[in-house]
Amino acid sequence: MLDRSRALLLALVCATACGGSPDTPDEPAPPVATPAAGTNQVASADGVPISYSVEGTGPTALVFIHDWAADRGYWEHQVDVFAPDYTVVTLDLAGHGRSGATRERWSWDAYADDVAAVVNALDLDRVVLVGHSMGGLVALLAAPKLPGRVIGVVPVQAVLNAEFMLPPEAWKNQIDTFSVEYGAKCATLAATRFVAGSDPELVQRVTADICAKEPDLLLRQLRIFPELNQPEALAGVDVPIRSINSDKSVTKEDVNKKYAKDIETRYVYGVGHYVMLENPTSFNEKLAEILVEVQS
């Protein structure tokens, strides 16, 4: 049985989701970030500016979506590899990276709108959505918003057990606990995302990223997690879903197949949560195999 700390970890990394929780009052939002040089912006459905970058001009577009408390830079080992053959798009979801953070109502649907806004702005008509953890779940929700454009969805460390549900009150208690002394607890959270033998520099980088971000904003984003119904999200995708997970995580493939029309999982071995950063060579090989499959 999952213990309390493990359940919190799974929820924080968006590996699972549970259903239904009351809305919480919005807090004052931080100012809008200024886009970095060489990036573009488009307004999401609610007007929040979403920053993105484009490399390559291939006929199929790969749209990479990052995890909670991360940004588009976490796909650094994929952009140059796939740009020669694909149009590679990386974006910052609202409240992350160089995108705006003035969202009035944080929700899964709004995050999916962020992705749809970028795809529509670029007029991409042959798209594979690749999302890490929270970004993988956002990809599942974005696909139905882009009918006729998406040909495949690749969740990374996102679809483990579609039926896992943490009761809303337990979720609230864990977030409340996590919000106390965030500065000390964020380092512990970051460490649990890795395995023995993980690159210490990568562990340090991720820890610094999580701990440097504005806690109130991150916690407002976390409070929406119970609103996601993962079985419904899987069922709503009518194109192939090809997960890439770490072998260190328990993936309930039989459970996930109950809800998805077409889903399979590939594994990268000996890594933790940041599959594409910890073993980019193996990850890129798996993704390349998937791209051949979904384009055939």
Secondary structure, DSSP 8 states (H G I E B T S, - for coil): ---HHHHHHHHHTTS---------------------TT-EEEE-TTS-EEEEEEE---SSEEEEE--TT--GGGGHHHHHHHTTTSEEEEE--TTSTTS----SS--HHHHHHHHHHHHHHTT-SSEEEEEETHHHHHHHHHGGGSTTTEEEEEEES--S-TT----HHHHHHHHHHHHTTHHHHHHHHHHHTS-TT--HHHHHHHHHHHHHS-HHHHHHHHTTGGG--HHHHHHT--S-EEEEEETTS---HHHHTTT-SSEEEEEESS--S-HHHHSHHHHHHHHHHHHHHHH-
